[in-house]
Amino acid sequence: MFKNSKYFNDSSWNLQKNTKPFPFIFIDNFLKSEIYLKITKNFPTLNHFATNGDINGNNTQIRMAYFEFPNYLDSFWCDFGSYFLNEDFFYKYCGLFENEIQYWYPEIYEKIRKKNLKIGISNIDSFENYDVLLDFQLGINTSVKEMTSVRGPHLDNRKSLYTALCYLKDNDDNTDSGHFTVYDLKPYKFLKLGKSRSINMSDVKIFKEIKYKSNRLATFINTKKSIHGVSQREVTNKIRKFFAFNAVIRHDLYKISLPGRVLGRFQRFFDKKVTV
């Protein structure tokens, strides 16, 4: 599928695919070794991220989106990021989840199969003229002075079709934390969404942890069961590094059932009262 790519070759991938509790994949050796080496050597300095967040904060996640690259980064990053932002890549990448997209979103699957979608770039194009907007981002989590979670269990934007993160762990980073975590709802629990689509830890159980590891990609199809997060990071002066890419559809892909929405609103109201 990607054999002729100058950045990776799927014949060298160590790929593990899961369909439950939602469709997710992790791939080791995602990038060609020479590309991975070039990326790690040329990864932007901490100061490059200062415009978008507090680089001195504790375990603060900061991202730089593709449309910002020309203002801060050299042409390598513009070229590399653009690879993930075109029609050909989108359709090939959806092929990794072909059966799963057909199962969860049959109408979108038919449009993907027929290549009948207009593909644009996030923050450059808009849904006025495009059906799908793609984005590529460079991201970090700052050093950890006090152990804390990157982000607990949550759902992504309901318009997001797929999300992927490639880890760029430094060779001298000996930490064992900050792992991508797949969650499943506990039996007899409703899906209740809090602020920023968060989900109470008491309502879920850990299904799998995908460790933060060099040149490892974690990716999934977004569904109402795609509960995920990042585990706590231990105290360290190391920065957690990654790049991410995603595809966002014009309309919502799924809806949360009424009981879940009502219970979620009640929980937020109750929490607010307790806080006050």
C-alpha positions as CSV (number, residue, x, y, z in Angstrom):
1,M,0.0,0.0,0.0
2,F,2.8,2.4,0.9
3,K,5.7,0.6,-0.6
4,N,6.8,3.5,-2.9
5,S,6.7,6.1,-0.1
6,K,9.9,7.9,0.5
7,Y,9.1,8.1,4.2
8,F,8.0,4.6,5.1
9,N,7.6,1.1,3.7
10,D,4.8,-1.0,5.0
11,S,6.7,-4.2,4.3
12,S,9.0,-3.3,7.3
13,W,6.2,-2.5,9.7
14,N,5.5,-4.5,12.8
15,L,1.7,-4.0,12.8
16,Q,-0.8,-5.1,15.4
17,K,-4.5,-4.5,14.8
18,N,-7.4,-4.7,17.2
19,T,-11.2,-4.3,16.6
20,K,-12.3,-4.2,20.2
21,P,-13.3,-2.2,22.1
22,F,-12.8,0.0,19.1
23,P,-10.6,-0.2,16.0
24,F,-7.0,0.7,16.8
25,I,-3.6,-0.2,15.4
26,F,0.0,0.3,16.6
27,I,2.9,0.0,14.2
28,D,6.6,-0.3,15.2
29,N,9.3,0.9,12.7
30,F,6.7,3.2,11.2
31,L,9.2,5.5,9.5
32,K,12.3,4.4,7.5
33,S,15.3,4.5,9.8
34,E,17.1,7.2,7.9
35,I,13.9,9.4,7.9
36,Y,13.4,8.8,11.6
37,L,17.0,9.8,12.3
38,K,16.6,13.0,10.3
39,I,13.3,13.9,12.1
40,T,14.8,13.4,15.6
41,K,17.9,15.4,14.7
42,N,15.9,18.3,13.3
43,F,13.0,18.3,15.7
44,P,12.1,21.9,16.6
45,T,13.6,23.3,19.8
46,L,11.5,24.0,22.8
47,N,11.4,27.7,22.0
48,H,9.7,27.0,18.7
49,F,6.6,26.0,20.7
50,A,6.6,29.1,23.0
51,T,4.0,30.9,20.8
52,N,1.4,28.2,21.3
53,G,1.8,27.4,25.0
54,D,3.7,27.6,28.3
55,I,7.1,25.8,27.6
56,N,7.9,26.1,31.3
57,G,4.7,24.5,32.4
58,N,4.4,21.1,34.1
59,N,3.7,18.4,31.6
60,T,2.0,20.9,29.3
61,Q,1.0,19.6,25.9
62,I,1.7,22.1,23.1
63,R,1.1,21.5,19.4
64,M,2.1,23.3,16.2
65,A,-0.2,22.8,13.2
66,Y,0.9,22.5,9.6
67,F,-0.5,25.9,8.5
68,E,2.0,27.5,11.0
69,F,5.1,25.7,9.7
70,P,6.1,28.3,7.1
71,N,6.4,30.9,9.8
72,Y,8.7,28.9,12.1
73,L,10.2,25.8,10.4
74,D,12.4,25.0,7.5
75,S,11.2,23.4,4.2
76,F,11.9,19.8,5.4
77,W,9.0,20.0,7.8
78,C,6.7,21.6,5.2
79,D,7.5,18.8,2.8
80,F,7.2,16.0,5.4
81,G,3.9,17.3,6.8
82,S,2.4,17.8,3.3
83,Y,2.8,14.1,2.6
84,F,0.0,13.3,5.1
85,L,-2.3,16.1,3.8
86,N,-3.3,14.9,0.3
87,E,-6.0,12.9,-1.3
88,D,-3.8,9.9,-2.2
89,F,-2.6,9.5,1.4
90,F,-6.1,9.8,2.8
91,Y,-7.5,7.0,0.7
92,K,-4.5,4.7,1.2
93,Y,-4.6,5.3,5.0
94,C,-8.3,4.6,5.2
95,G,-7.4,1.3,3.6
96,L,-5.8,0.3,6.9
97,F,-9.2,0.4,8.4
98,E,-11.3,-0.6,5.4
99,N,-13.4,-3.2,7.1
100,E,-13.9,-1.2,10.2
101,I,-15.0,2.0,8.4
102,Q,-17.4,-0.1,6.4
103,Y,-18.8,-1.6,9.6
104,W,-19.1,1.7,11.6
105,Y,-19.8,4.2,8.8
106,P,-21.1,2.4,5.7
107,E,-22.2,5.7,4.0
108,I,-18.7,7.2,4.3
109,Y,-17.1,3.9,3.3
110,E,-18.9,4.0,0.0
111,K,-17.7,7.6,-0.7
112,I,-14.1,6.5,0.3
113,R,-14.4,3.4,-1.9
114,K,-15.4,5.5,-4.9
115,K,-13.0,8.3,-4.0
116,N,-15.9,10.6,-4.0
117,L,-14.8,13.1,-1.4
118,K,-13.2,16.5,-1.7
119,I,-10.0,16.6,0.5
120,G,-8.6,19.9,1.9
121,I,-6.2,21.0,4.6
122,S,-7.2,22.2,8.1
123,N,-7.0,26.0,8.7
124,I,-6.2,26.5,5.0
125,D,-9.3,25.2,3.4
126,S,-12.9,25.0,4.9
127,F,-16.0,22.8,4.9
128,E,-17.6,25.3,2.6
129,N,-15.8,23.6,-0.3
130,Y,-14.4,20.4,1.1
131,D,-15.8,17.2,2.7
132,V,-12.7,16.2,4.6
133,L,-10.0,18.4,6.2
134,L,-6.6,16.9,7.0
135,D,-4.1,18.1,9.6
136,F,-0.5,17.4,10.6
137,Q,1.0,18.6,13.8
138,L,4.2,18.5,15.7
139,G,3.7,18.2,19.5
140,I,5.4,18.0,22.8
141,N,4.7,17.6,26.5
142,T,7.0,19.7,28.6
143,S,9.1,18.3,31.4
144,V,7.5,17.0,34.5
145,K,8.1,18.6,37.9
146,E,5.2,16.9,39.6
147,M,3.8,13.6,38.4
148,T,0.5,14.1,36.5
149,S,-1.6,12.7,33.7
150,V,-1.2,14.1,30.1
151,R,-5.0,13.5,29.6
152,G,-7.4,11.1,31.1
153,P,-10.0,9.0,29.3
154,H,-12.0,11.0,26.7
155,L,-13.5,10.9,23.2
156,D,-12.3,12.9,20.3
157,N,-14.3,15.4,18.3
158,R,-17.3,13.6,16.8
159,K,-16.3,14.8,13.3
160,S,-12.9,13.2,13.5
161,L,-12.6,10.0,11.4
162,Y,-9.0,8.9,12.3
163,T,-6.2,10.1,14.5
164,A,-2.6,9.0,14.6
165,L,0.4,9.8,16.8
166,C,4.0,8.8,16.0
167,Y,6.3,8.8,19.1
168,L,9.7,10.4,18.9
169,K,11.2,9.3,22.2
170,D,14.8,10.4,22.7
171,N,17.4,7.7,23.0
172,D,18.5,8.9,26.4
173,D,14.9,9.1,27.7
174,N,14.6,6.2,30.2
175,T,11.2,7.0,31.5
176,D,8.4,4.4,31.4
177,S,5.3,6.5,31.3
178,G,3.2,8.7,29.1
179,H,1.7,5.7,27.3
180,F,-1.3,5.8,24.9
181,T,-4.1,4.1,26.8
182,V,-7.1,2.3,25.3
183,Y,-10.1,2.2,27.7
184,D,-13.4,0.2,27.7
185,L,-16.5,1.0,29.6
186,K,-17.1,-1.1,32.7
187,P,-20.2,-3.3,32.6
188,Y,-23.5,-1.6,33.2
189,K,-22.0,1.9,32.8
190,F,-23.5,4.6,30.6
191,L,-21.2,6.7,28.4
192,K,-21.2,10.1,30.2
193,L,-19.3,13.0,28.8
194,G,-17.9,15.8,31.0
195,K,-15.9,18.9,30.0
196,S,-13.9,18.5,26.8
197,R,-15.5,15.1,26.2
198,S,-13.8,13.7,29.3
199,I,-15.0,10.4,30.9
200,N,-14.8,9.5,34.6
201,M,-12.0,7.1,35.4
202,S,-14.4,5.2,37.6
203,D,-16.6,4.4,34.6
204,V,-13.8,2.7,32.5
205,K,-11.2,0.0,32.7
206,I,-7.8,-0.1,31.0
207,F,-7.9,-2.4,27.9
208,K,-4.4,-1.9,26.7
209,E,-1.4,0.5,27.1
210,I,0.7,1.2,24.0
211,K,4.0,2.3,25.4
212,Y,5.7,5.6,24.5
213,K,8.5,4.2,22.3
214,S,10.7,5.5,19.5
215,N,9.2,5.3,16.0
216,R,6.0,3.7,17.1
217,L,2.6,4.9,15.7
218,A,-0.7,4.6,17.6
219,T,-3.8,5.2,15.5
220,F,-7.5,4.5,15.7
221,I,-10.9,5.1,14.1
222,N,-13.0,7.5,16.1
223,T,-16.3,5.9,17.3
224,K,-18.5,6.4,20.3
225,K,-16.5,3.6,21.9
226,S,-13.1,5.0,21.1
227,I,-12.3,6.0,24.7
228,H,-8.6,6.7,25.0
229,G,-6.1,8.8,27.0
230,V,-2.4,9.0,28.0
231,S,-1.1,7.6,31.3
232,Q,0.6,9.6,34.0
233,R,4.2,10.8,33.3
234,E,6.8,10.4,35.9
235,V,9.0,13.3,37.1
236,T,11.6,14.0,34.4
237,N,13.4,16.8,32.6
238,K,12.8,15.0,29.3
239,I,10.3,16.3,26.8
240,R,7.7,13.9,25.3
241,K,7.8,14.4,21.5
242,F,5.5,13.2,18.7
243,F,3.9,14.1,15.5
244,A,0.2,13.6,14.8
245,F,-2.1,13.6,11.8
246,N,-5.9,13.3,11.5
247,A,-8.9,13.5,9.2
248,V,-12.0,15.5,10.1
249,I,-15.3,15.0,8.3
250,R,-17.9,17.7,7.6
251,H,-20.6,16.3,9.9
252,D,-20.8,14.4,13.1
253,L,-20.0,10.7,12.8
254,Y,-22.0,9.4,15.7
255,K,-24.4,10.5,18.5
256,I,-24.3,9.8,22.2
257,S,-27.5,8.1,23.5
258,L,-30.0,10.3,25.5
259,P,-29.3,8.6,28.9
260,G,-25.6,9.2,28.5
261,R,-26.1,12.9,27.6
262,V,-28.6,13.4,30.5
263,L,-26.4,11.7,33.0
264,G,-23.4,13.6,31.8
265,R,-25.1,17.0,32.3
266,F,-26.4,16.0,35.7
267,Q,-22.9,14.9,36.7
268,R,-21.4,18.2,35.6
269,F,-24.1,20.1,37.4
270,F,-23.5,18.1,40.6
271,D,-19.7,18.6,40.4
272,K,-20.2,22.3,40.0
273,K,-22.4,22.5,43.1
274,V,-19.9,20.5,45.1
275,T,-17.1,22.7,44.0
276,V,-19.0,25.9,45.0
